[in-house]
Amino acid sequence: MNLSLMDLVWMAVFAGAIVYWLNAMRAKEIARAAGKRLCQQAGMMILDDTVSLKRVRLKRNSNGQLDFQRDYEFEFTSDGEYRYKGELHFLGRQLLKADLGVYRVP
C-alpha cells in the first residue's frame, strides 16, 4: 500500500481535528461542573445544566506555553422566575475567572 504525501497530510489533519474535538468536549464538561458548583455555592440554580462556548483563542500560560483560553456563558436563576447570565474564563483547564454578574436575591 503506497500512501502519498497528500494522504498523510489529510490523515494528520483528521487526527488533529479529532484530538481538538475531544479536548474541547472535556473542557466543556469541566466548565459545566465549575458553573454548577459556582451556582450551588451562591445558592443559585444553573439552568439547562449546560454552558456554551463564547470565545476561544490561544494565549500563553504561566509557563510561557501556548494554551487555549476558553470563555463560556451559562444561565442561572436565583428565584426560578428570572434568567441571568454568568461567565467562566479558563486557560487550559485552569479557571481564571468566574462571574455571576448582577442578579436579584429572592
N, CA, C and O atoms as a Tinker XYZ file with bonds, in Angstrom:
   424  protein
     1  N      0.850000   -1.176000    0.000000    73     2
     2  CA     0.000000    0.000000    0.000000    64     1     3
     3  C      0.893000    1.235000    0.000000    63     2     4     5
     4  O      1.690000    1.436000    0.916000    81     3
     5  N      0.757000    2.039000   -1.009000    73     3     6
     6  CA     1.535000    3.276000   -1.125000    64     5     7
     7  C      0.685000    4.465000   -0.734000    63     6     8     9
     8  O     -0.358000    4.728000   -1.332000    81     7
     9  N      1.144000    5.177000    0.275000    73     7    10
    10  CA     0.458000    6.398000    0.693000    64     9    11
    11  C      1.211000    7.592000    0.129000    63    10    12    13
    12  O      2.434000    7.688000    0.239000    81    11
    13  N      0.469000    8.482000   -0.467000    73    11    14
    14  CA     1.099000    9.698000   -0.978000    64    13    15
    15  C      1.269000   10.697000    0.160000    63    14    16    17
    16  O      0.688000   10.536000    1.233000    81    15
    17  N      2.050000   11.703000   -0.079000    73    15    18
    18  CA     2.253000   12.756000    0.911000    64    17    19
    19  C      0.922000   13.436000    1.244000    63    18    20    21
    20  O      0.670000   13.794000    2.394000    81    19
    21  N      0.087000   13.608000    0.238000    73    19    22
    22  CA    -1.213000   14.243000    0.463000    64    21    23
    23  C     -2.103000   13.369000    1.352000    63    22    24    25
    24  O     -2.847000   13.895000    2.179000    81    23
    25  N     -2.036000   12.055000    1.194000    73    23    26
    26  CA    -2.792000   11.153000    2.067000    64    25    27
    27  C     -2.349000   11.302000    3.521000    63    26    28    29
    28  O     -3.181000   11.332000    4.427000    81    27
    29  N     -1.052000   11.392000    3.738000    73    27    30
    30  CA    -0.515000   11.564000    5.081000    64    29    31
    31  C     -0.940000   12.897000    5.682000    63    30    32    33
    32  O     -1.257000   12.972000    6.869000    81    31
    33  N     -0.946000   13.942000    4.873000    73    31    34
    34  CA    -1.378000   15.260000    5.348000    64    33    35
    35  C     -2.835000   15.207000    5.775000    63    34    36    37
    36  O     -3.188000   15.709000    6.842000    81    35
    37  N     -3.684000   14.604000    4.953000    73    35    38
    38  CA    -5.104000   14.512000    5.290000    64    37    39
    39  C     -5.339000   13.674000    6.548000    63    38    40    41
    40  O     -6.212000   13.993000    7.355000    81    39
    41  N     -4.562000   12.607000    6.712000    73    39    42
    42  CA    -4.691000   11.783000    7.914000    64    41    43
    43  C     -4.271000   12.579000    9.149000    63    42    44    45
    44  O     -4.903000   12.469000   10.200000    81    43
    45  N     -3.224000   13.371000    9.035000    73    43    46
    46  CA    -2.765000   14.196000   10.157000    64    45    47
    47  C     -3.795000   15.268000   10.497000    63    46    48    49
    48  O     -4.050000   15.525000   11.674000    81    47
    49  N     -4.381000   15.887000    9.499000    73    47    50
    50  CA    -5.411000   16.901000    9.726000    64    49    51
    51  C     -6.624000   16.270000   10.401000    63    50    52    53
    52  O     -7.177000   16.833000   11.345000    81    51
    53  N     -7.031000   15.111000    9.922000    73    51    54
    54  CA    -8.176000   14.410000   10.510000    64    53    55
    55  C     -7.891000   14.019000   11.957000    63    54    56    57
    56  O     -8.745000   14.207000   12.823000    81    55
    57  N     -6.716000   13.483000   12.232000    73    55    58
    58  CA    -6.337000   13.100000   13.600000    64    57    59
    59  C     -6.283000   14.331000   14.508000    63    58    60    61
    60  O     -6.731000   14.272000   15.653000    81    59
    61  N     -5.744000   15.432000   14.015000    73    59    62
    62  CA    -5.695000   16.674000   14.792000    64    61    63
    63  C     -7.076000   17.196000   15.113000    63    62    64    65
    64  O     -7.318000   17.681000   16.218000    81    63
    65  N     -7.989000   17.101000   14.153000    73    63    66
    66  CA    -9.362000   17.555000   14.381000    64    65    67
    67  C    -10.046000   16.705000   15.450000    63    66    68    69
    68  O    -10.791000   17.233000   16.275000    81    67
    69  N     -9.806000   15.424000   15.442000    73    67    70
    70  CA   -10.400000   14.541000   16.452000    64    69    71
    71  C     -9.839000   14.857000   17.834000    63    70    72    73
    72  O    -10.590000   14.926000   18.807000    81    71
    73  N     -8.532000   15.047000   17.927000    73    71    74
    74  CA    -7.912000   15.371000   19.215000    64    73    75
    75  C     -8.449000   16.707000   19.737000    63    74    76    77
    76  O     -8.758000   16.824000   20.923000    81    75
    77  N     -8.562000   17.713000   18.867000    73    75    78
    78  CA    -9.105000   19.013000   19.283000    64    77    79
    79  C    -10.543000   18.864000   19.770000    63    78    80    81
    80  O    -10.908000   19.427000   20.802000    81    79
    81  N    -11.357000   18.116000   19.040000    73    79    82
    82  CA   -12.766000   17.940000   19.407000    64    81    83
    83  C    -12.893000   17.253000   20.767000    63    82    84    85
    84  O    -13.694000   17.674000   21.601000    81    83
    85  N    -12.106000   16.196000   20.993000    73    83    86
    86  CA   -12.148000   15.503000   22.281000    64    85    87
    87  C    -11.708000   16.423000   23.417000    63    86    88    89
    88  O    -12.304000   16.409000   24.494000    81    87
    89  N    -10.670000   17.220000   23.181000    73    87    90
    90  CA   -10.189000   18.179000   24.170000    64    89    91
    91  C    -11.266000   19.230000   24.466000    63    90    92    93
    92  O    -11.471000   19.602000   25.621000    81    91
    93  N    -11.943000   19.699000   23.433000    73    91    94
    94  CA   -12.994000   20.711000   23.597000    64    93    95
    95  C    -14.180000   20.142000   24.386000    63    94    96    97
    96  O    -14.764000   20.845000   25.210000    81    95
    97  N    -14.537000   18.887000   24.143000    73    95    98
    98  CA   -15.645000   18.268000   24.875000    64    97    99
    99  C    -15.281000   18.098000   26.351000    63    98   100   101
   100  O    -16.126000   18.312000   27.221000    81    99
   101  N    -14.048000   17.722000   26.640000    73    99   102
   102  CA   -13.610000   17.570000   28.036000    64   101   103
   103  C    -13.585000   18.933000   28.726000    63   102   104   105
   104  O    -13.995000   19.054000   29.881000    81   103
   105  N    -13.102000   19.966000   28.017000    73   103   106
   106  CA   -13.065000   21.317000   28.588000    64   105   107
   107  C    -14.477000   21.810000   28.883000    63   106   108   109
   108  O    -14.696000   22.480000   29.892000    81   107
   109  N    -15.430000   21.492000   28.022000    73   107   110
   110  CA   -16.817000   21.915000   28.243000    64   109   111
   111  C    -17.403000   21.217000   29.468000    63   110   112   113
   112  O    -18.155000   21.836000   30.221000    81   111
   113  N    -17.081000   19.959000   29.679000    73   111   114
   114  CA   -17.560000   19.240000   30.863000    64   113   115
   115  C    -16.976000   19.835000   32.145000    63   114   116   117
   116  O    -17.670000   19.944000   33.155000    81   115
   117  N    -15.710000   20.214000   32.100000    73   115   118
   118  CA   -15.071000   20.852000   33.258000    64   117   119
   119  C    -15.747000   22.196000   33.540000    63   118   120   121
   120  O    -16.006000   22.530000   34.696000    81   119
   121  N    -16.031000   22.960000   32.492000    73   119   122
   122  CA   -16.695000   24.254000   32.653000    64   121   123
   123  C    -18.120000   24.082000   33.183000    63   122   124   125
   124  O    -18.565000   24.862000   34.026000    81   123
   125  N    -18.824000   23.082000   32.703000    73   123   126
   126  CA   -20.194000   22.837000   33.182000    64   125   127
   127  C    -20.188000   22.521000   34.674000    63   126   128   129
   128  O    -21.011000   23.039000   35.429000    81   127
   129  N    -19.261000   21.675000   35.090000    73   127   130
   130  CA   -19.161000   21.316000   36.507000    64   129   131
   131  C    -18.786000   22.539000   37.350000    63   130   132   133
   132  O    -19.301000   22.713000   38.455000    81   131
   133  N    -17.894000   23.381000   36.836000    73   131   134
   134  CA   -17.497000   24.590000   37.568000    64   133   135
   135  C    -18.667000   25.563000   37.685000    63   134   136   137
   136  O    -18.862000   26.167000   38.739000    81   135
   137  N    -19.444000   25.721000   36.621000    73   135   138
   138  CA   -20.617000   26.598000   36.663000    64   137   139
   139  C    -21.665000   26.096000   37.642000    63   138   140   141
   140  O    -22.269000   26.875000   38.380000    81   139
   141  N    -21.871000   24.801000   37.637000    73   139   142
   142  CA   -22.843000   24.202000   38.547000    64   141   143
   143  C    -22.392000   24.387000   39.999000    63   142   144   145
   144  O    -23.198000   24.735000   40.862000    81   143
   145  N    -21.115000   24.155000   40.261000    73   143   146
   146  CA   -20.561000   24.320000   41.610000    64   145   147
   147  C    -20.649000   25.780000   42.060000    63   146   148   149
   148  O    -21.010000   26.053000   43.205000    81   147
   149  N    -20.323000   26.710000   41.173000    73   147   150
   150  CA   -20.402000   28.134000   41.485000    64   149   151
   151  C    -21.830000   28.531000   41.862000    63   150   152   153
   152  O    -22.046000   29.245000   42.841000    81   151
   153  N    -22.796000   28.064000   41.082000    73   151   154
   154  CA   -24.197000   28.379000   41.379000    64   153   155
   155  C    -24.634000   27.770000   42.703000    63   154   156   157
   156  O    -25.320000   28.426000   43.486000    81   155
   157  N    -24.252000   26.539000   42.961000    73   155   158
   158  CA   -24.630000   25.895000   44.222000    64   157   159
   159  C    -24.050000   26.641000   45.415000    63   158   160   161
   160  O    -24.728000   26.819000   46.427000    81   159
   161  N    -22.795000   27.078000   45.300000    73   159   162
   162  CA   -22.162000   27.809000   46.401000    64   161   163
   163  C    -22.857000   29.144000   46.669000    63   162   164   165
   164  O    -22.880000   29.613000   47.807000    81   163
   165  N    -23.422000   29.754000   45.630000    73   163   166
   166  CA   -24.103000   31.039000   45.776000    64   165   167
   167  C    -25.589000   30.872000   46.065000    63   166   168   169
   168  O    -26.303000   31.864000   46.207000    81   167
   169  N    -26.063000   29.635000   46.155000    73   167   170
   170  CA   -27.480000   29.395000   46.421000    64   169   171
   171  C    -28.348000   29.592000   45.188000    63   170   172   173
   172  O    -29.545000   29.855000   45.307000    81   171
   173  N    -27.760000   29.469000   44.012000    73   171   174
   174  CA   -28.474000   29.639000   42.748000    64   173   175
   175  C    -28.632000   28.279000   42.069000    63   174   176   177
   176  O    -28.126000   27.264000   42.548000    81   175
   177  N    -29.344000   28.285000   40.945000    73   175   178
   178  CA   -29.511000   27.063000   40.175000    64   177   179
   179  C    -29.127000   27.336000   38.721000    63   178   180   181
   180  O    -29.656000   28.255000   38.095000    81   179
   181  N    -28.206000   26.534000   38.190000    73   179   182
   182  CA   -27.826000   26.675000   36.788000    64   181   183
   183  C    -28.985000   26.155000   35.937000    63   182   184   185
   184  O    -29.576000   25.122000   36.251000    81   183
   185  N    -29.301000   26.861000   34.877000    73   183   186
   186  CA   -30.416000   26.476000   34.014000    64   185   187
   187  C    -29.918000   25.645000   32.837000    63   186   188   189
   188  O    -28.820000   25.869000   32.328000    81   187
   189  N    -30.712000   24.710000   32.421000    73   187   190
   190  CA   -30.424000   23.825000   31.295000    64   189   191
   191  C    -29.213000   22.935000   31.542000    63   190   192   193
   192  O    -28.848000   22.146000   30.671000    81   191
   193  N    -28.580000   23.043000   32.709000    73   191   194
   194  CA   -27.425000   22.227000   33.094000    64   193   195
   195  C    -26.352000   22.216000   32.003000    63   194   196   197
   196  O    -25.772000   21.175000   31.693000    81   195
   197  N    -26.100000   23.392000   31.429000    73   195   198
   198  CA   -25.118000   23.461000   30.350000    64   197   199
   199  C    -24.426000   24.821000   30.306000    63   198   200   201
   200  O    -24.902000   25.803000   30.877000    81   199
   201  N    -23.303000   24.848000   29.620000    73   199   202
   202  CA   -22.583000   26.085000   29.326000    64   201   203
   203  C    -22.393000   26.156000   27.816000    63   202   204   205
   204  O    -22.403000   25.130000   27.135000    81   203
   205  N    -22.221000   27.357000   27.298000    73   203   206
   206  CA   -21.976000   27.498000   25.861000    64   205   207
   207  C    -20.668000   28.255000   25.652000    63   206   208   209
   208  O    -20.357000   29.216000   26.356000    81   207
   209  N    -19.923000   27.795000   24.671000    73   207   210
   210  CA   -18.643000   28.411000   24.350000    64   209   211
   211  C    -18.885000   29.762000   23.703000    63   210   212   213
   212  O    -19.582000   29.869000   22.694000    81   211
   213  N    -18.305000   30.782000   24.293000    73   211   214
   214  CA   -18.473000   32.146000   23.794000    64   213   215
   215  C    -17.285000   32.561000   22.924000    63   214   216   217
   216  O    -17.452000   33.236000   21.908000    81   215
   217  N    -16.075000   32.146000   23.341000    73   215   218
   218  CA   -14.873000   32.577000   22.623000    64   217   219
   219  C    -13.733000   31.612000   22.929000    63   218   220   221
   220  O    -13.622000   31.106000   24.046000    81   219
   221  N    -12.894000   31.362000   21.939000    73   219   222
   222  CA   -11.694000   30.549000   22.140000    64   221   223
   223  C    -10.540000   31.218000   21.392000    63   222   224   225
   224  O    -10.689000   31.694000   20.267000    81   223
   225  N     -9.393000   31.235000   22.057000    73   223   226
   226  CA    -8.202000   31.827000   21.438000    64   225   227
   227  C     -6.967000   31.221000   22.087000    63   226   228   229
   228  O     -7.050000   30.585000   23.138000    81   227
   229  N     -5.831000   31.424000   21.452000    73   227   230
   230  CA    -4.575000   30.952000   22.023000    64   229   231
   231  C     -3.968000   32.034000   22.904000    63   230   232   233
   232  O     -3.978000   33.216000   22.558000    81   231
   233  N     -3.440000   31.610000   24.048000    73   231   234
   234  CA    -2.811000   32.541000   24.970000    64   233   235
   235  C     -1.712000   31.797000   25.714000    63   234   236   237
   236  O     -1.797000   30.582000   25.891000    81   235
   237  N     -0.698000   32.502000   26.144000    73   235   238
   238  CA     0.394000   31.874000   26.886000    64   237   239
   239  C      0.003000   31.688000   28.350000    63   238   240   241
   240  O     -0.586000   32.574000   28.969000    81   239
   241  N      0.344000   30.514000   28.891000    73   239   242
   242  CA     0.081000   30.254000   30.308000    64   241   243
   243  C      1.259000   30.748000   31.145000    63   242   244   245
   244  O      2.169000   31.390000   30.621000    81   243
   245  N      1.242000   30.453000   32.428000    73   243   246
   246  CA     2.290000   30.955000   33.330000    64   245   247
   247  C      3.664000   30.362000   33.021000    63   246   248   249
   248  O      4.681000   30.923000   33.430000    81   247
   249  N      3.709000   29.236000   32.304000    73   247   250
   250  CA     4.979000   28.631000   31.900000    64   249   251
   251  C      5.459000   29.141000   30.547000    63   250   252   253
   252  O      6.513000   28.724000   30.067000    81   251
   253  N      4.701000   30.033000   29.934000    73   251   254
   254  CA     5.069000   30.571000   28.628000    64   253   255
   255  C      4.646000   29.704000   27.462000    63   254   256   257
   256  O      4.982000   30.010000   26.318000    81   255
   257  N      3.913000   28.623000   27.722000    73   255   258
   258  CA     3.456000   27.735000   26.657000    64   257   259
   259  C      2.089000   28.189000   26.141000    63   258   260   261
   260  O      1.264000   28.711000   26.891000    81   259
   261  N      1.874000   27.976000   24.847000    73   259   262
   262  CA     0.574000   28.317000   24.274000    64   261   263
   263  C     -0.476000   27.323000   24.751000    63   262   264   265
   264  O     -0.237000   26.116000   24.794000    81   263
   265  N     -1.626000   27.845000   25.103000    73   263   266
   266  CA    -2.750000   27.017000   25.538000    64   265   267
   267  C     -4.034000   27.707000   25.076000    63   266   268   269
   268  O     -4.020000   28.882000   24.709000    81   267
   269  N     -5.121000   26.978000   25.098000    73   267   270
   270  CA    -6.400000   27.550000   24.695000    64   269   271
   271  C     -7.034000   28.294000   25.860000    63   270   272   273
   272  O     -7.158000   27.756000   26.960000    81   271
   273  N     -7.434000   29.540000   25.609000    73   271   274
   274  CA    -8.257000   30.259000   26.564000    64   273   275
   275  C     -9.677000   30.157000   26.047000    63   274   276   277
   276  O     -9.976000   30.555000   24.921000    81   275
   277  N    -10.544000   29.619000   26.884000    73   275   278
   278  CA   -11.944000   29.429000   26.505000    64   277   279
   279  C    -12.825000   30.228000   27.462000    63   278   280   281
   280  O    -12.648000   30.186000   28.679000    81   279
   281  N    -13.772000   30.950000   26.887000    73   279   282
   282  CA   -14.739000   31.717000   27.668000    64   281   283
   283  C    -16.117000   31.090000   27.434000    63   282   284   285
   284  O    -16.537000   30.871000   26.298000    81   283
   285  N    -16.797000   30.812000   28.531000    73   283   286
   286  CA   -18.115000   30.178000   28.480000    64   285   287
   287  C    -19.159000   31.083000   29.106000    63   286   288   289
   288  O    -18.857000   31.893000   29.983000    81   287
   289  N    -20.391000   30.932000   28.642000    73   287   290
   290  CA   -21.556000   31.590000   29.232000    64   289   291
   291  C    -22.509000   30.513000   29.729000    63   290   292   293
   292  O    -22.548000   29.405000   29.195000    81   291
   293  N    -23.264000   30.849000   30.745000    73   291   294
   294  CA   -24.320000   29.963000   31.210000    64   293   295
   295  C    -25.416000   30.830000   31.818000    63   294   296   297
   296  O    -25.190000   31.991000   32.158000    81   295
   297  N    -26.590000   30.258000   31.947000    73   295   298
   298  CA   -27.701000   30.968000   32.554000    64   297   299
   299  C    -28.054000   30.325000   33.874000    63   298   300   301
   300  O    -27.960000   29.109000   34.039000    81   299
   301  N    -28.463000   31.165000   34.813000    73   299   302
   302  CA   -28.838000   30.685000   36.136000    64   301   303
   303  C    -30.014000   31.494000   36.636000    63   302   304   305
   304  O    -30.371000   32.521000   36.060000    81   303
   305  N    -30.607000   31.023000   37.708000    73   303   306
   306  CA   -31.721000   31.732000   38.309000    64   305   307
   307  C    -31.542000   31.763000   39.826000    63   306   308   309
   308  O    -30.983000   30.847000   40.430000    81   307
   309  N    -32.032000   32.838000   40.411000    73   307   310
   310  CA   -31.979000   32.958000   41.865000    64   309   311
   311  C    -33.341000   32.675000   42.484000    63   310   312   313
   312  O    -33.441000   32.311000   43.656000    81   311
   313  N    -34.399000   32.848000   41.673000    73   311   314
   314  CA   -35.750000   32.694000   42.224000    64   313   315
   315  C    -36.673000   31.847000   41.348000    63   314   316   317
   316  O    -37.850000   31.690000   41.674000    81   315
   317  N    -36.171000   31.308000   40.260000    73   315   318
   318  CA   -36.992000   30.495000   39.369000    64   317   319
   319  C    -37.811000   31.309000   38.386000    63   318   320   321
   320  O    -38.468000   30.740000   37.514000    81   319
   321  N    -37.787000   32.621000   38.506000    73   319   322
   322  CA   -38.588000   33.477000   37.631000    64   321   323
   323  C    -37.735000   34.176000   36.566000    63   322   324   325
   324  O    -38.136000   34.267000   35.406000    81   323
   325  N    -36.580000   34.658000   36.959000    73   323   326
   326  CA   -35.725000   35.423000   36.049000    64   325   327
   327  C    -34.472000   34.633000   35.694000    63   326   328   329
   328  O    -33.940000   33.869000   36.500000    81   327
   329  N    -34.017000   34.844000   34.455000    73   327   330
   330  CA   -32.785000   34.213000   33.976000    64   329   331
   331  C    -31.670000   35.256000   33.994000    63   330   332   333
   332  O    -31.868000   36.401000   33.586000    81   331
   333  N    -30.507000   34.850000   34.470000    73   331   334
   334  CA   -29.327000   35.724000   34.498000    64   333   335
   335  C    -28.168000   35.003000   33.822000    63   334   336   337
   336  O    -28.143000   33.775000   33.741000    81   335
   337  N    -27.215000   35.786000   33.341000    73   335   338
   338  CA   -26.053000   35.206000   32.662000    64   337   339
   339  C    -24.836000   35.224000   33.568000    63   338   340   341
   340  O    -24.572000   36.201000   34.269000    81   339
   341  N    -24.104000   34.125000   33.537000    73   339   342
   342  CA   -22.829000   34.019000   34.219000    64   341   343
   343  C    -21.744000   33.725000   33.197000    63   342   344   345
   344  O    -22.029000   33.311000   32.073000    81   343
   345  N    -20.507000   33.941000   33.595000    73   343   346
   346  CA   -19.374000   33.697000   32.700000    64   345   347
   347  C    -18.279000   32.937000   33.432000    63   346   348   349
   348  O    -18.069000   33.105000   34.633000    81   347
   349  N    -17.587000   32.096000   32.670000    73   347   350
   350  CA   -16.421000   31.368000   33.151000    64   349   351
   351  C    -15.296000   31.573000   32.152000    63   350   352   353
   352  O    -15.516000   31.508000   30.943000    81   351
   353  N    -14.093000   31.822000   32.650000    73   351   354
   354  CA   -12.926000   32.030000   31.790000    64   353   355
   355  C    -11.845000   31.040000   32.208000    63   354   356   357
   356  O    -11.390000   31.046000   33.352000    81   355
   357  N    -11.439000   30.188000   31.267000    73   355   358
   358  CA   -10.438000   29.156000   31.523000    64   357   359
   359  C     -9.212000   29.378000   30.650000    63   358   360   361
   360  O     -9.321000   29.846000   29.517000    81   359
   361  N     -8.051000   29.041000   31.186000    73   359   362
   362  CA    -6.821000   28.940000   30.404000    64   361   363
   363  C     -6.371000   27.500000   30.563000    63   362   364   365
   364  O     -5.927000   27.094000   31.637000    81   363
   365  N     -6.487000   26.730000   29.494000    73   363   366
   366  CA    -6.300000   25.286000   29.605000    64   365   367
   367  C     -7.436000   24.742000   30.441000    63   366   368   369
   368  O     -8.606000   24.942000   30.115000    81   367
   369  N     -7.098000   24.057000   31.517000    73   367   370
   370  CA    -8.135000   23.539000   32.420000    64   369   371
   371  C     -8.187000   24.324000   33.726000    63   370   372   373
   372  O     -8.862000   23.921000   34.673000    81   371
   373  N     -7.478000   25.438000   33.772000    73   371   374
   374  CA    -7.437000   26.265000   34.979000    64   373   375
   375  C     -8.481000   27.380000   34.879000    63   374   376   377
   376  O     -8.510000   28.132000   33.905000    81   375
   377  N     -9.327000   27.471000   35.890000    73   375   378
   378  CA   -10.330000   28.526000   35.949000    64   377   379
   379  C     -9.648000   29.839000   36.325000    63   378   380   381
   380  O     -9.068000   29.961000   37.404000    81   379
   381  N     -9.723000   30.826000   35.421000    73   379   382
   382  CA    -9.119000   32.129000   35.674000    64   381   383
   383  C    -10.081000   33.069000   36.384000    63   382   384   385
   384  O     -9.701000   33.795000   37.302000    81   383
   385  N    -11.342000   33.042000   35.939000    73   383   386
   386  CA   -12.317000   33.989000   36.473000    64   385   387
   387  C    -13.715000   33.399000   36.322000    63   386   388   389
   388  O    -14.045000   32.781000   35.310000    81   387
   389  N    -14.519000   33.604000   37.349000    73   387   390
   390  CA   -15.925000   33.210000   37.313000    64   389   391
   391  C    -16.741000   34.412000   37.744000    63   390   392   393
   392  O    -16.407000   35.075000   38.725000    81   391
   393  N    -17.812000   34.695000   37.011000    73   391   394
   394  CA   -18.597000   35.890000   37.301000    64   393   395
   395  C    -20.086000   35.578000   37.163000    63   394   396   397
   396  O    -20.540000   35.118000   36.115000    81   395
   397  N    -20.827000   35.830000   38.220000    73   395   398
   398  CA   -22.283000   35.684000   38.168000    64   397   399
   399  C    -22.967000   36.988000   37.792000    63   398   400   401
   400  O    -24.170000   37.004000   37.531000    81   399
   401  N    -22.220000   38.069000   37.763000    73   399   402
   402  CA   -22.813000   39.334000   37.388000    64   401   403
   403  C    -23.819000   39.821000   38.420000    63   402   404   405
   404  O    -23.720000   39.493000   39.602000    81   403
   405  N    -24.774000   40.597000   37.968000    73   403   406
   406  CA   -25.798000   41.157000   38.851000    64   405   407
   407  C    -27.045000   40.304000   38.759000    63   406   408   409
   408  O    -27.506000   39.987000   37.663000    81   407
   409  N    -27.592000   39.933000   39.900000    73   407   410
   410  CA   -28.822000   39.142000   39.915000    64   409   411
   411  C    -29.669000   39.541000   41.120000    63   410   412   413
   412  O    -29.183000   40.130000   42.086000    81   411
   413  N    -30.921000   39.205000   41.028000    73   411   414
   414  CA   -31.888000   39.541000   42.082000    64   413   415
   415  C    -31.854000   38.467000   43.164000    63   414   416   417
   416  O    -31.916000   37.271000   42.877000    81   415
   417  N    -31.757000   38.911000   44.394000    73   415   418
   418  CA   -31.762000   37.986000   45.525000    64   417   419
   419  C    -33.198000   37.835000   46.000000    63   418   420   421
   420  O    -33.855000   38.833000   46.296000    81   419
   421  N    -33.704000   36.593000   46.079000    73   419   422
   422  CA   -35.103000   36.398000   46.491000    64   421   423
   423  C    -35.339000   36.746000   47.949000    63   422   424
   424  O    -36.463000   36.632000   48.437000    81   423
